[in-house]
Amino acid sequence: MRIRRRPLWLAGVAAVLALVTQVSAWAFTTPDPSNPVTGNSTYFDGLGSPYGGCGLPQDAIDIQDFVALNVYNTPGDYTFYPRPITAANASKIGMWNNGLNCGRYVQVTVGDYCTGVNDGAQNQPFCRNGSWVADADNGATLTMLVADSCGDSNAWCRDDPYHLDLSKPSLSRFVKNGSTVSLLPNNFNNRHISWSFVPAPNYSGDISIGFLQGAQVWWPAISVSHLANGIHGVEYLANGTWTTATMNSDMGESYIIGGTASGGSQFQIRVRDVNGNLINNGRVYSFTLPSSCSAQCSTPYTKISYTTSGGSTSTPTATASPTSSPTGSPTPTPTATTPPPSGGCKVTYARQSEWAGGFVANVTVANTGTTAVNGWTVKYTYAGDQHITSAWSATATQSGTTVTATNVSYNATIPPGGNATFGVQGTWTASDAAPTTFTLNGTACSAG
């Protein structure tokens, strides 16, 4: 059995305005598991519109491998409780933690398969009339981003505290022994997964800041993302005093700030991470409400430039945008690469979906040689006018029509006969013709 669900938290402007509620990050929280935990898995098609539960559109999150965490922990109780969950109901807070786990990464490992009925029915056991068995997919892993919440009234989202709802495309991107593993269509059945929180892999750069739809000087709603280890608070400077910002309901990366002067369009903020520490030793981020938002921001997310001051000085103090890769993914630590092995390589470009003006594609790099590839860079050239906007399982940049993709830490090695797969999402206007020429570490590969 599988589940498809739309995220319940679809934050239209009216709803956001009505639900701005102060969440105290420290009054009541759900502690992190001390060791990897095991739960059932489900999948969903994508983040809601205009925002996922964390307060970011899907095209603005760092990677496209993302998960939803449970809003509630209420075994046997499928009642809706207002969000954010109040102190009076603190015992009902799930791993979503009232949004405080937004923007964190989880390392997910495939576990046992269910041979029985595993449909998440209320007041029914998981995997009834069957058993949990190990198979060849056990042990495959993928690092994923917390970007949404699961508040549905089924057993998965209520009875299983460590349930994860996984992005459906990610189910074809788990990796075991250097090869991708696909859990769909026939090898899923809401199988067990184990997971734990991990810091952002190979993090570099600085934060991203954007104004949300409807933002204006009297309601400056922002989203703050691309942190090394989650976000637990934003403070803004108002009339010379640092003031704790209000979380935008339980959308954990979105906060309502104030201007440096009342009703002003100039802003200064500083940010606290998941441990409550000011990031970058208290770095201050200064920015202005853009002219396109002079009345109010009309688009779901308006990314802005900022300057920085104070704090640590390991990055420049003037930043047009975060210094991560152009796709928004954390930039990996460079890995020494080797030439393609004797026997060569094959690259397959497979379009997963296409619509007017957009596409998603997977690129599979196969090692057809006899020696391992330790670190890889793949280049290909689009035949149309495509431009990539995000990537996952690789760091990708584009110059003209040429895309350069470099491995991340967990898929750097491709053994003989193995492969690595990464994905890209992008836009096009006149043509979405697939590329036909590829290189691996500077040597031509055959096209699959």
Secondary structure, DSSP 8 states (H G I E B T S, - for coil): -------S----HHHHHHT-----TTTS-----SS-EEEEEEEES---SS--TTS--GGGSS-S-EEEEESB--TT------SS--GGGGGGB-TTGGGTTTT-EEEEEE--EESSB----TT--TTBTS-EE--TTTT-EEEEEEEEEE--SSHHHHH-TT-EEEEGGGGG-EEETTEEE--TTTS-TT-EEEEEEE--TT--S--EEEEETT-BTTB-EEEEE--SS---EEEEEETTEEEE-EEETTEEEEEE---SSTT-SEEEEEEE-TTS-BGGGT-EEEEE--GGGSS---SSEEE--EEEESS--SS-SEESS-SS-TTSS------------TT-EEEEEEEEEEETTEEEEEEEEEE-SSS-EES-EEEEE-SSS-EEEEEESSEEEEETTEEEEE--GGG-EE-TT-EEEEEEEEE-SS-------EEETTEEEEE-
